[in-house]
Amino acid sequence: MLKTLNITIMLLFVSLCSFAKKDKPNTIIAKEIVINADIKKAWQVLGPEFANADRWSTVIKHSQANDSKSFNGSTCTERGCDVSGLGKIKEKILEYSDSEYVLSYQVYEGMPKMVKYMSNYWKLTPSADGKVKLEMKMEMKTGGLMGSMMKGMMKKKMSKMADQVIEEFKYYVEKGKPHPRKIKATKKQKN
């Protein structure tokens, strides 16, 4: 009887802990990079040109604004992207600030079923030497048996992708043209 009671209490505790963590992301990937450019130039690419990420990111084969509405000054509130290895996704802006140089968006459609939530937060901070620090934080919540099994592999893959994305963003802002990797991928895509 005592053994059964202990098992019941333990299961109840595990269930409560799982329930308490339900809304919190179980994977966070944070990246930083310094960009040798004026903050306004970097913000132009990140904020006002949000719908045009396919110009500089190899991961994004195509992107476009899904509307012409504004969220706190943005040029659109949603974009659609065709992402390498994933397919078509839709993203909506959660936070946008021209004065704080902050952009946050959620992928609300197109992720595998095991991904229950996915968002991305970008912040630009100017430095005294005229450079810009970019901070990017991806948050992901997975669920189900597949989500539990694939969580580690997905975190590794998403981390590698985030490194590539911020490197290509930096290159595009600094040089005014796509990274050689993007140019190669675009040529390959057309053939």
N, CA, C and O of each residue as an XYZ file, in Angstrom:
764
protein
N       0.831     -1.192      0.000
C       0.000      0.000      0.000
C       0.878      1.260      0.000
O       0.615      2.198     -0.753
N       1.908      1.281      0.834
C       2.808      2.432      0.910
C       3.558      2.614     -0.412
O       3.769      3.741     -0.861
N       3.956      1.503     -1.031
C       4.666      1.548     -2.301
C       3.756      2.142     -3.385
O       4.210      2.967     -4.178
N       2.510      1.746     -3.430
C       1.546      2.261     -4.401
C       1.312      3.752     -4.181
O       1.222      4.519     -5.140
N       1.213      4.159     -2.921
C       1.017      5.569     -2.592
C       2.228      6.396     -3.041
O       2.064      7.485     -3.591
N       3.441      5.883     -2.808
C       4.662      6.580     -3.228
C       4.724      6.736     -4.751
O       5.102      7.791     -5.260
N       4.354      5.684     -5.464
C       4.357      5.733     -6.938
C       3.326      6.747     -7.419
O       3.593      7.513     -8.344
N       2.154      6.757     -6.798
C       1.103      7.705     -7.169
C       1.558      9.139     -6.923
O       1.342     10.013     -7.762
N       2.180      9.379     -5.788
C       2.684     10.724     -5.472
C       3.765     11.133     -6.466
O       3.793     12.278     -6.919
N       4.647     10.213     -6.802
C       5.714     10.502     -7.747
C       5.140     10.843     -9.134
O       5.587     11.797     -9.771
N       4.170     10.078     -9.593
C       3.546     10.347    -10.894
C       2.824     11.692    -10.890
O       2.886     12.435    -11.869
N       2.150     12.001     -9.803
C       1.469     13.277     -9.672
C       2.482     14.429     -9.724
O       2.239     15.439    -10.384
N       3.603     14.279     -9.035
C       4.650     15.295     -9.022
C       5.220     15.503    -10.426
O       5.387     16.643    -10.861
N       5.519     14.421    -11.133
C       6.048     14.506    -12.497
C       5.037     15.199    -13.407
O       5.414     16.038    -14.225
N       3.771     14.860    -13.271
C       2.718     15.483    -14.084
C       2.620     16.977    -13.808
O       2.489     17.775    -14.736
N       2.681     17.355    -12.539
C       2.609     18.766    -12.184
C       3.813     19.536    -12.713
O       3.673     20.659    -13.196
N       4.992     18.933    -12.622
C       6.198     19.589    -13.149
C       6.090     19.773    -14.658
O       6.454     20.824    -15.185
N       5.596     18.762    -15.348
C       5.422     18.852    -16.795
C       4.409     19.926    -17.138
O       4.607     20.694    -18.079
N       3.317     19.985    -16.374
C       2.279     20.975    -16.616
C       2.816     22.383    -16.372
O       2.515     23.301    -17.134
N       3.604     22.557    -15.323
C       4.152     23.869    -14.980
C       5.097     24.373    -16.071
O       5.197     25.581    -16.283
N       5.787     23.475    -16.762
C       6.737     23.856    -17.805
C       6.095     23.927    -19.187
O       6.767     24.247    -20.167
N       4.805     23.631    -19.271
C       4.138     23.500    -20.557
C       4.299     24.721    -21.457
O       4.550     24.571    -22.653
N       4.161     25.909    -20.915
C       4.215     27.112    -21.730
C       5.630     27.631    -21.961
O       5.826     28.536    -22.772
N       6.601     27.083    -21.277
C       7.974     27.555    -21.409
C       8.687     26.804    -22.540
O       8.490     25.601    -22.710
N       9.516     27.517    -23.313
C      10.272     26.825    -24.359
C      11.276     25.862    -23.726
O      11.885     26.169    -22.701
N      11.440     24.701    -24.346
C      12.397     23.745    -23.798
C      13.732     23.778    -24.538
O      14.652     23.038    -24.191
N      13.838     24.627    -25.549
C      15.101     24.808    -26.261
C      15.291     26.292    -26.546
O      14.431     26.937    -27.147
N      16.416     26.817    -26.111
C      16.761     28.207    -26.383
C      18.158     28.230    -27.002
O      19.102     27.649    -26.467
N      18.265     28.907    -28.131
C      19.544     29.040    -28.830
C      19.843     30.537    -28.915
O      19.102     31.286    -29.550
N      20.918     30.965    -28.280
C      21.295     32.382    -28.268
C      22.614     32.564    -29.013
O      23.567     31.812    -28.809
N      22.652     33.568    -29.872
C      23.845     33.869    -30.666
C      24.115     35.373    -30.636
O      23.201     36.178    -30.456
N      25.380     35.736    -30.814
C      25.787     37.141    -30.898
C      26.857     37.284    -31.964
O      27.638     36.366    -32.213
N      26.877     38.447    -32.585
C      27.925     38.743    -33.559
C      28.079     40.267    -33.629
O      27.107     40.996    -33.430
N      29.283     40.744    -33.908
C      29.544     42.178    -34.052
C      29.613     42.493    -35.543
O      30.294     41.813    -36.311
N      28.897     43.531    -35.926
C      28.813     43.950    -37.326
C      29.508     45.292    -37.469
O      29.235     46.223    -36.711
N      30.399     45.391    -38.434
C      31.142     46.622    -38.680
C      30.334     47.507    -39.629
O      30.654     47.643    -40.809
N      29.282     48.100    -39.077
C      28.402     48.977    -39.864
C      27.595     49.852    -38.923
O      27.516     49.600    -37.721
N      27.006     50.874    -39.491
C      26.128     51.768    -38.752
C      24.841     51.026    -38.376
O      24.342     50.213    -39.154
N      24.311     51.305    -37.195
C      23.111     50.602    -36.724
C      21.907     50.827    -37.641
O      21.083     49.931    -37.819
N      21.810     52.020    -38.218
C      20.671     52.296    -39.105
C      20.726     51.424    -40.356
O      19.690     50.989    -40.858
N      21.922     51.173    -40.855
C      22.089     50.307    -42.028
C      21.698     48.867    -41.667
O      21.010     48.199    -42.439
N      22.131     48.398    -40.514
C      21.790     47.042    -40.071
C      20.286     46.919    -39.814
O      19.666     45.917    -40.169
N      19.707     47.956    -39.189
C      18.272     47.920    -38.897
C      17.439     47.921    -40.179
O      16.400     47.264    -40.243
N      17.885     48.650    -41.191
C      17.164     48.695    -42.463
C      16.963     47.277    -43.015
O      15.873     46.928    -43.468
N      18.012     46.477    -42.971
C      17.940     45.098    -43.477
C      17.073     44.229    -42.564
O      16.268     43.429    -43.042
N      17.238     44.389    -41.272
C      16.505     43.552    -40.309
C      15.040     43.940    -40.183
O      14.164     43.079    -40.269
N      14.761     45.228    -39.981
C      13.396     45.677    -39.709
C      12.579     45.986    -40.947
O      11.741     45.178    -41.348
N      12.809     47.160    -41.573
C      12.005     47.537    -42.745
C      12.050     46.516    -43.890
O      11.075     46.383    -44.629
N      13.160     45.799    -44.044
C      13.265     44.796    -45.114
C      13.011     43.369    -44.602
O      13.492     42.400    -45.189
N      12.262     43.252    -43.521
C      11.922     41.959    -42.905
C      11.420     40.944    -43.941
O      11.786     39.769    -43.888
N      10.596     41.391    -44.866
C       9.996     40.476    -45.849
C      10.992     40.003    -46.907
O      10.684     39.101    -47.686
N      12.183     40.603    -46.942
C      13.148     40.299    -48.008
C      14.364     39.516    -47.529
O      15.452     39.674    -48.083
N      14.203     38.693    -46.532
C      15.338     37.928    -45.993
C      15.951     36.982    -47.018
O      17.099     36.564    -46.863
N      15.204     36.640    -48.058
C      15.739     35.763    -49.103
C      16.846     36.440    -49.908
O      17.548     35.769    -50.664
N      17.014     37.725    -49.766
C      18.092     38.439    -50.454
C      19.460     38.099    -49.881
O      20.464     38.170    -50.590
N      19.510     37.728    -48.596
C      20.805     37.529    -47.949
C      20.960     36.185    -47.233
O      22.092     35.790    -46.955
N      19.894     35.476    -46.927
C      19.988     34.220    -46.177
C      19.910     32.999    -47.087
O      18.950     32.837    -47.841
N      20.917     32.149    -47.012
C      20.934     30.919    -47.803
C      19.804     29.983    -47.407
O      19.247     29.289    -48.257
N      19.465     29.956    -46.145
C      18.416     29.079    -45.627
C      17.059     29.422    -46.241
O      16.222     28.539    -46.433
N      16.842     30.694    -46.547
C      15.553     31.137    -47.080
C      15.647     31.248    -48.603
O      16.296     32.142    -49.145
N      14.976     30.305    -49.272
C      14.992     30.294    -50.730
C      14.115     31.402    -51.316
O      14.436     31.979    -52.355
N      13.016     31.687    -50.640
C      12.103     32.746    -51.081
C      11.380     33.301    -49.858
O      11.032     32.555    -48.942
N      11.156     34.616    -49.848
C      10.357     35.232    -48.790
C       9.557     36.382    -49.371
O       9.954     37.003    -50.357
N       8.426     36.652    -48.744
C       7.576     37.748    -49.201
C       6.643     38.185    -48.081
O       6.331     37.410    -47.176
N       6.205     39.430    -48.153
C       5.221     39.940    -47.198
C       3.884     39.261    -47.488
O       3.497     39.117    -48.648
N       3.189     38.850    -46.450
C       1.866     38.251    -46.619
C       0.759     39.292    -46.511
O      -0.405     38.991    -46.776
N       1.113     40.510    -46.125
C       0.143     41.599    -46.015
C       0.874     42.928    -46.116
O       2.101     42.965    -46.210
N       0.125     44.004    -46.096
C       0.741     45.338    -46.117
C       0.334     46.125    -44.871
O       0.396     47.355    -44.859
N      -0.077     45.420    -43.839
C      -0.424     46.056    -42.567
C       0.863     46.438    -41.845
O       1.949     45.981    -42.202
N       0.725     47.278    -40.829
C       1.886     47.693    -40.058
C       1.741     47.276    -38.599
O       0.658     47.366    -38.021
N       2.832     46.826    -38.019
C       2.902     46.523    -36.597
C       3.935     47.471    -36.009
O       5.136     47.242    -36.148
N       3.483     48.525    -35.359
C       4.372     49.494    -34.715
C       5.405     50.092    -35.687
O       6.542     50.365    -35.301
N       4.996     50.292    -36.951
C       5.879     50.898    -37.937
C       6.495     49.929    -38.938
O       7.214     50.358    -39.841
N       6.232     48.644    -38.800
C       6.798     47.663    -39.744
C       6.119     47.799    -41.109
O       5.042     48.384    -41.218
N       6.754     47.260    -42.137
C       6.194     47.305    -43.488
C       5.170     46.203    -43.736
O       4.421     46.260    -44.711
N       5.133     45.205    -42.867
C       4.142     44.130    -42.917
C       4.040     43.517    -41.522
O       4.861     43.808    -40.652
N       3.040     42.677    -41.311
C       2.927     42.009    -40.005
C       3.237     40.523    -40.104
O       3.473     39.857    -39.096
N       3.235     40.006    -41.340
C       3.513     38.581    -41.567
C       4.337     38.413    -42.832
O       4.263     39.212    -43.765
N       5.129     37.337    -42.830
C       5.829     36.975    -44.062
C       5.727     35.473    -44.259
O       5.548     34.702    -43.316
N       5.847     35.091    -45.518
C       5.906     33.682    -45.883
C       7.304     33.390    -46.388
O       7.885     34.192    -47.118
N       7.846     32.249    -46.005
C       9.195     31.871    -46.424
C       9.204     30.436    -46.932
O       8.469     29.580    -46.438
N      10.038     30.194    -47.914
C      10.326     28.835    -48.357
C      11.721     28.534    -47.811
O      12.715     29.086    -48.282
N      11.781     27.649    -46.811
C      13.012     27.383    -46.077
C      13.617     26.049    -46.523
O      12.928     25.032    -46.598
N      14.913     26.079    -46.816
C      15.620     24.852    -47.219
C      15.471     23.781    -46.154
O      15.705     24.031    -44.971
N      15.081     22.589    -46.581
C      14.957     21.459    -45.670
C      13.693     21.460    -44.839
O      13.464     20.522    -44.076
N      12.869     22.477    -44.962
C      11.653     22.573    -44.154
C      10.421     22.795    -45.010
O       9.367     22.222    -44.737
N      10.539     23.620    -46.043
C       9.395     23.940    -46.887
C       8.825     25.302    -46.550
O       9.528     26.182    -46.055
N       7.552     25.461    -46.824
C       6.899     26.761    -46.640
C       6.456     26.955    -45.197
O       5.816     26.091    -44.597
N       6.820     28.128    -44.655
C       6.406     28.499    -43.301
C       5.794     29.896    -43.338
O       5.990     30.650    -44.291
N       5.051     30.225    -42.285
C       4.496     31.561    -42.124
C       4.924     32.094    -40.766
O       4.912     31.376    -39.765
N       5.302     33.371    -40.752
C       5.775     34.018    -39.530
C       4.991     35.302    -39.294
O       4.634     36.007    -40.238
N       4.726     35.598    -38.016
C       4.057     36.859    -37.692
C       4.903     37.622    -36.685
O       5.516     37.035    -35.794
N       4.925     38.935    -36.843
C       5.710     39.800    -35.961
C       5.042     39.876    -34.591
O       3.835     40.094    -34.483
N       5.849     39.692    -33.550
C       5.390     39.804    -32.170
C       5.824     41.129    -31.544
O       5.112     41.707    -30.723
N       7.005     41.596    -31.948
C       7.572     42.837    -31.403
C       8.371     43.523    -32.506
O       9.103     42.876    -33.256
N       8.219     44.831    -32.590
C       8.928     45.593    -33.610
C       9.145     47.002    -33.067
O       8.187     47.668    -32.672
N      10.395     47.460    -33.044
C      10.679     48.792    -32.534
C      11.820     49.443    -33.313
O      12.965     48.996    -33.258
N      11.478     50.518    -34.045
C      12.494     51.291    -34.761
C      13.446     51.997    -33.799
O      14.623     52.177    -34.112
N      12.948     52.396    -32.641
C      13.791     53.130    -31.687
C      14.678     52.209    -30.845
O      15.777     52.598    -30.448
N      14.210     51.005    -30.576
C      14.988     50.042    -29.772
C      15.742     49.039    -30.645
O      16.552     48.261    -30.140
N      15.480     49.055    -31.944
C      16.101     48.123    -32.899
C      15.840     46.671    -32.499
O      16.764     45.864    -32.399
N      14.570     46.357    -32.275
C      14.154     45.022    -31.850
C      13.124     44.474    -32.823
O      12.196     45.173    -33.230
N      13.304     43.211    -33.188
C      12.352     42.486    -34.016
C      12.177     41.099    -33.426
O      13.152     40.401    -33.145
N      10.931     40.710    -33.241
C      10.633     39.371    -32.748
C       9.480     38.829    -33.569
O       8.533     39.555    -33.871
N       9.554     37.552    -33.933
C       8.475     36.951    -34.709
C       8.315     35.479    -34.341
O       9.237     34.834    -33.842
N       7.125     34.978    -34.603
C       6.784     33.585    -34.306
C       6.475     32.859    -35.608
O       5.800     33.399    -36.484
N       6.971     31.633    -35.729
C       6.603     30.769    -36.847
C       5.283     30.120    -36.427
O       5.253     29.313    -35.499
N       4.210     30.467    -37.101
C       2.907     29.956    -36.677
C       2.340     28.883    -37.603
O       1.302     28.289    -37.310
N       3.018     28.640    -38.712
C       2.545     27.597    -39.623
C       3.720     27.017    -40.399
O       4.620     27.745    -40.816
N       3.703     25.697    -40.590
C       4.693     25.045    -41.435
C       5.770     24.252    -40.725
O       6.560     23.565    -41.373
N       5.816     24.333    -39.405
C       6.808     23.548    -38.651
C       6.309     22.111    -38.518
O       5.103     21.872    -38.578
N       7.224     21.146    -38.338
C       6.788     19.766    -38.088
C       5.875     19.718    -36.859
O       5.998     20.551    -35.960
N       4.967     18.750    -36.821
C       3.985     18.636    -35.734
C       4.620     18.554    -34.352
O       4.013     18.976    -33.368
N       5.823     18.024    -34.266
C       6.479     17.901    -32.962
C       6.916     19.258    -32.405
O       7.175     19.378    -31.208
N       7.003     20.291    -33.269
C       7.359     21.634    -32.820
C       6.062     22.370    -32.486
O       5.272     22.703    -33.370
N       5.865     22.612    -31.212
C       4.633     23.249    -30.731
C       4.730     24.773    -30.754
O       3.714     25.462    -30.839
N       5.954     25.297    -30.680
C       6.154     26.747    -30.664
C       7.562     27.055    -31.148
O       8.515     26.355    -30.805
N       7.685     28.118    -31.954
C       8.995     28.543    -32.439
C       8.966     30.051    -32.624
O       8.085     30.587    -33.296
N       9.940     30.735    -32.022
C      10.041     32.181    -32.206
C      11.503     32.574    -32.346
O      12.412     31.811    -32.018
N      11.697     33.776    -32.839
C      13.032     34.301    -33.032
C      13.033     35.764    -32.607
O      12.143     36.528    -32.981
N      14.036     36.147    -31.825
C      14.167     37.508    -31.296
C      15.502     38.071    -31.754
O      16.538     37.431    -31.574
N      15.488     39.262    -32.343
C      16.696     39.925    -32.813
C      16.779     41.302    -32.156
O      15.778     42.013    -32.071
N      17.965     41.674    -31.695
C      18.177     43.001    -31.119
C      19.529     43.531    -31.588
O      20.540     42.830    -31.549
N      19.519     44.783    -32.031
C      20.744     45.464    -32.431
C      21.088     46.502    -31.373
O      20.217     47.234    -30.904
N      22.369     46.561    -30.999
C      22.836     47.525    -30.008
C      24.062     48.233    -30.567
O      25.029     47.577    -30.955
N      24.034     49.582    -30.614
C      25.200     50.305    -31.134
C      26.326     50.332    -30.107
O      26.085     50.252    -28.902
N      27.549     50.443    -30.595
C      28.698     50.597    -29.695
C      29.380     51.929    -30.002
O      29.134     52.539    -31.042
N      30.224     52.362    -29.100
C      30.899     53.655    -29.229
C      31.804     53.730    -30.459
O      32.037     54.815    -30.993
N      32.314     52.583    -30.909
C      33.234     52.578    -32.050
C      32.515     52.491    -33.403
O      33.157     52.261    -34.428
N      31.191     52.672    -33.413
C      30.429     52.673    -34.661
C      30.009     51.303    -35.145
O      29.425     51.173    -36.221
N      30.298     50.288    -34.366
C      29.892     48.928    -34.734
C      28.549     48.612    -34.086
O      28.025     49.391    -33.290
N      28.013     47.468    -34.440
C      26.705     47.035    -33.940
C      26.814     45.613    -33.411
O      27.405     44.744    -34.052
N      26.240     45.388    -32.240
C      26.154     44.024    -31.724
C      24.767     43.492    -32.059
O      23.755     44.116    -31.740
N      24.734     42.338    -32.703
C      23.485     41.654    -32.998
C      23.318     40.514    -32.007
O      24.203     39.669    -31.867
N      22.194     40.491    -31.329
C      21.836     39.367    -30.460
C      20.620     38.688    -31.083
O      19.639     39.342    -31.435
N      20.700     37.379    -31.212
C      19.585     36.609    -31.752
C      19.277     35.482    -30.777
O      20.181     34.802    -30.293
N      18.001     35.292    -30.495
C      17.598     34.210    -29.587
C      16.420     33.468    -30.198
O      15.355     34.042    -30.423
N      16.627     32.195    -30.461
C      15.562     31.328    -30.964
C      15.002     30.542    -29.791
O      15.754     30.038    -28.956
N      13.682     30.441    -29.731
C      13.024     29.660    -28.689
C      12.124     28.638    -29.359
O      11.365     28.960    -30.273
N      12.221     27.394    -28.887
C      11.446     26.320    -29.481
C      10.875     25.438    -28.384
O      11.544     25.149    -27.393
N       9.652     25.020    -28.568
C       8.990     24.076    -27.661
C       8.592     22.873    -28.494
O       7.851     22.992    -29.469
N       9.095     21.714    -28.098
C       8.718     20.478    -28.786
C       7.792     19.669    -27.892
O       7.747     19.872    -26.678
N       7.066     18.764    -28.497
C       6.144     17.946    -27.727
C       6.006     16.559    -28.327
O       6.421     16.302    -29.457
N       5.420     15.686    -27.552
C       5.194     14.320    -28.006
C       6.447     13.475    -27.957
O       7.532     13.958    -27.629
N       6.285     12.228    -28.282
C       7.396     11.271    -28.267
C       8.489     11.677    -29.258
O       9.675     11.651    -28.928
N       8.077     12.055    -30.487
C       9.069     12.458    -31.490
C       9.809     13.719    -31.052
O      11.019     13.837    -31.248
N       9.078     14.655    -30.463
C       9.699     15.889    -29.982
C      10.746     15.611    -28.925
O      11.814     16.223    -28.922
N      10.438     14.678    -28.017
C      11.399     14.301    -26.978
C      12.619     13.622    -27.573
O      13.751     13.881    -27.163
N      12.378     12.754    -28.539
C      13.477     12.011    -29.150
C      14.370     12.896    -30.034
O      15.586     12.708    -30.089
N      13.756     13.849    -30.712
C      14.481     14.651    -31.695
C      15.006     15.978    -31.145
O      15.719     16.687    -31.854
N      14.677     16.327    -29.919
C      15.008     17.625    -29.343
C      16.504     17.950    -29.453
O      16.860     19.036    -29.912
N      17.359     17.055    -29.050
C      18.807     17.291    -29.087
C      19.326     17.494    -30.492
O      20.114     18.405    -30.749
N      18.885     16.644    -31.401
C      19.313     16.742    -32.796
C      18.817     18.053    -33.415
O      19.539     18.708    -34.166
N      17.578     18.422    -33.091
C      17.023     19.661    -33.629
C      17.761     20.884    -33.085
O      18.012     21.840    -33.818
N      18.105     20.849    -31.804
C      18.841     21.974    -31.209
C      20.187     22.141    -31.901
O      20.596     23.261    -32.207
N      20.869     21.040    -32.146
C      22.166     21.088    -32.815
C      22.027     21.661    -34.233
O      22.819     22.507    -34.650
N      21.016     21.191    -34.962
C      20.796     21.647    -36.330
C      20.398     23.124    -36.354
O      20.889     23.884    -37.190
N      19.511     23.535    -35.444
C      19.066     24.922    -35.387
C      20.207     25.854    -34.964
O      20.286     26.986    -35.442
N      21.077     25.396    -34.085
C      22.223     26.194    -33.651
C      23.180     26.439    -34.816
O      23.675     27.550    -35.003
N      23.432     25.399    -35.587
C      24.302     25.516    -36.761
C      23.677     26.466    -37.781
O      24.370     27.290    -38.379
N      22.372     26.345    -37.974
C      21.667     27.217    -38.905
C      21.728     28.677    -38.424
O      21.926     29.585    -39.232
N      21.559     28.904    -37.123
C      21.611     30.257    -36.559
C      22.992     30.882    -36.777
O      23.091     32.066    -37.099
N      24.050     30.097    -36.602
C      25.414     30.597    -36.866
C      25.536     31.076    -38.311
O      26.086     32.144    -38.580
N      25.020     30.278    -39.224
C      25.080     30.616    -40.648
C      24.254     31.868    -40.942
O      24.710     32.744    -41.677
N      23.070     31.964    -40.390
C      22.182     33.099    -40.643
C      22.812     34.412    -40.167
O      22.806     35.400    -40.901
N      23.354     34.430    -38.949
C      23.932     35.691    -38.468
C      25.214     36.046    -39.228
O      25.505     37.225    -39.431
N      25.971     35.045    -39.643
C      27.169     35.304    -40.455
C      26.773     35.931    -41.788
O      27.410     36.882    -42.240
N      25.731     35.406    -42.415
C      25.282     35.935    -43.705
C      24.626     37.309    -43.562
O      24.747     38.148    -44.454
N      23.938     37.542    -42.452
C      23.366     38.863    -42.181
C      24.496     39.888    -42.063
O      24.443     40.953    -42.678
N      25.506     39.561    -41.275
C      26.670     40.437    -41.079
C      27.326     40.765    -42.435
O      27.609     41.925    -42.737
N      27.553     39.741    -43.221
C      28.202     39.921    -44.526
C      27.383     40.861    -45.408
O      27.930     41.780    -46.017
N      26.089     40.633    -45.473
C      25.198     41.439    -46.316
C      25.178     42.898    -45.866
O      25.245     43.808    -46.692
N      25.086     43.116    -44.557
C      25.059     44.487    -44.035
C      26.397     45.186    -44.286
O      26.420     46.342    -44.709
N      27.498     44.501    -44.033
C      28.827     45.111    -44.199
C      29.196     45.347    -45.657
O      29.745     46.397    -45.991
N      28.904     44.391    -46.525
C      29.378     44.448    -47.916
C      28.319     44.917    -48.909
O      28.646     45.297    -50.033
N      27.040     44.892    -48.495
C      25.967     45.314    -49.396
C      25.635     44.315    -50.477
O      24.948     44.645    -51.444
N      26.113     43.103    -50.323
C      25.804     42.038    -51.284
C      25.717     40.711    -50.536
O      26.241     40.588    -49.429
N      25.056     39.713    -51.138
C      24.906     38.418    -50.464
C      26.245     37.698    -50.262
O      27.193     37.873    -51.027
N      26.283     36.904    -49.231
C      27.437     36.041    -48.929
C      27.670     35.113    -50.126
O      26.704     34.738    -50.789
N      28.915     34.730    -50.425
C      29.181     33.805    -51.532
C      28.369     32.493    -51.438
O      27.997     31.915    -52.459
N      28.108     32.048    -50.240
C      27.304     30.823    -50.035
C      25.883     31.034    -50.576
O      25.310     30.125    -51.178
N      25.315     32.228    -50.364
C      23.978     32.545    -50.861
C      23.983     32.628    -52.382
O      23.066     32.129    -53.035
N      25.006     33.253    -52.946
C      25.107     33.368    -54.396
C      25.183     31.988    -55.034
O      24.515     31.724    -56.034
N      25.997     31.108    -54.458
C      26.122     29.737    -54.954
C      24.792     28.988    -54.856
O      24.403     28.290    -55.793
N      24.101     29.129    -53.736
C      22.814     28.447    -53.545
C      21.762     28.958    -54.523
O      20.951     28.178    -55.023
N      21.769     30.269    -54.802
C      20.805     30.850    -55.736
C      21.053     30.334    -57.147
O      20.105     30.006    -57.861
N      22.323     30.258    -57.560
C      22.647     29.716    -58.875
C      22.214     28.263    -58.992
O      21.675     27.851    -60.019
N      22.449     27.489    -57.945
C      22.076     26.082    -57.930
C      20.554     25.923    -58.010
O      20.053     25.019    -58.679
N      19.840     26.792    -57.338
C      18.383     26.776    -57.306
C      17.796     27.039    -58.688
O      16.770     26.461    -59.047
N      18.445     27.914    -59.468
C      17.948     28.277    -60.808
C      18.202     27.183    -61.837
O      17.507     27.110    -62.851
N      19.184     26.342    -61.584
C      19.519     25.267    -62.558
C      18.662     24.053    -62.392
O      18.822     23.079    -63.128
